[in-house]
Amino acid sequence: MKIYHDIKDFVPVNNAIVTIGTFDGVHLGHQAILNKMKADARKVNGETVVITFYPHPRLVLQIDSSNLKFISTQKQKIERLEAIGIDNLIIIEFTKAFSRTSSEAFIRDFIVKPVKPYKLVVGYDHHFGKNRIGDFKLLFDLRQKFQFKVERIAAQDVENIAVSSTKIRKALEMGDVAKANQLLGYNYSLSGKVFRGNQIGHKIGFPTANIEMPSQYKLITAGGVYACQVEYNGKLYDGMGNVGYRPTISDSELTVEVHIFDFDKEIYGEEITISFIDRIRDEHKFENLEALRLQLEKDSITARTRLAEDK
């Protein structure tokens, strides 16, 4: 996938099939659009072009920005788009000045002139331009003036629930990673470098890999104990993760740690990715470390069982 951080650097491609959006999470609804683009591109010997924005518009415009969290980091979003098979990604810097661009000017100056689209493919609720006034009707009206095709993709449903980034965020805030994963079409994950913790886990037979907290805007799922998979050095391992404040040892900072089953390597300073499969229980404060150890033994059995069921 070719990545452009300035639209001026983009060299128009043959029969560009284009979409526009923030694509937080690159969930099943987004994937329906992207897969339709790929199918259309194959039919006309064209290439797919995704146009997105960074930073997120809501951060720049300070819309609920104090509590704003995202399903995916910018790095995760780029990796997901590449894995899907998108040919070209254009990342437009979103500024307050850019936010004042009218809907028609945006299509003319940031889509038609630099990209020369053969076709625009958008989601059922897509809006764009100043105050998000632009919609599918405007695109439909502009298609003849600027000579491009346009198609709107219907909402994607999973068990009669319309897929949206908002629904996924709410599921993660409740710790319902199973539902979030169902709507995402893949497993929610956190990545980070492993650092040396307080070694309590080692003392009670459950050593953990503690990871550095990701971007401040990355949504961390609700606290609790989870059945997880861990990717390290290109391999997947089963494990049991914990998100929270570790009340039994009076920790005051939010931590993300994982006990990797049947694993004895020292990986401090190396990056791992923790994928959350299912939530086992809430985080509790135990009377002592022995009580915590006994509970972790039960949790590990539960986690192994749920991971076996998931395979």
C-alpha positions, 0 to 999 in steps of 0.5 A: 500500500502506498501512503501519502501524507500530503495530497499534493504528492499523490500521482493519479492512478487509472480508474481510481475507486475512492472512499473518504472517512475517519475509519476508526476501528476499520470495522465490518461496516467499513470493510463492506465499503473497502471490499466493494471498492476492491471488487469495483477496481478489479472490474475496471482495472483500477486502483483503490484510494482511501482518503482519511484525516489526521488528527481526528476532526473531533480532536481539532474541533474540540468536540467532546475531546476531553473524553474522546477515545478511539478504537484504533491508533493511527498505526493500527488503522494503517495496518488494518487498511493494508491487510485488507488490500487497499492500494493507496492511502492519502492522509490529509492533515486536519486543521481548523482552516481545513474544517472551513472548506465547503462541501463542494470545494472539498470534493472539487479541490481535494478529490476531483482535481488531485485524485481524478476519481472514476467512482466514489464509494461511501457509507450510508450515513457519510457526511463531509465538508464544513459543518458536515453539511455534505451528504450522499444527495450532494455527491449524487448531484455533483457526479455529472458536474465533475464526471464521476460515478457514486455509490452508497453502501447500506448499513451492515448488520450483525444479528440485527445490530447496525455496525458502528464505531459508537456501538463498538466503543460502548461495548469496550467501555462495558468490557464486552470485548466479545461483542466488540470483536463481533462488530469489528470482524477481528479481535480488539487489541493493545500493543506496547513494549514490555517493561519490568513491573513489581514482580508480584506475579513471579512470586505467586507463580503467574509472571506477567508482561506489563506493557506501556500504555498506548496513545492517550486517545486509545480506548482501553477496554473496561477493567477486569480479567480477560482470556487473551491471545498474545502476538510476540515475534510473529507467533501467537500464544494463549494467555490471561490478561488484566486491565485495571489498578491491581487493588490487592497490591494497592497499585494506583495506576492503570495497568495492562498486563498479561500472563502468557501460558507455557512461556518462559522467555524474558522479553523486556523492551520488546513489543507484544500485541494483546488481543482480547477474546473474552472477559472472565470477571471483574477486578477484585481486591483479595485479602492476601496474595495467596487468595489472589493466587488461588483465584488466578489458578481458577481464572487460568482454567477458565481462560484456557477453556474459552480460548479452546472454544474460540479456536 
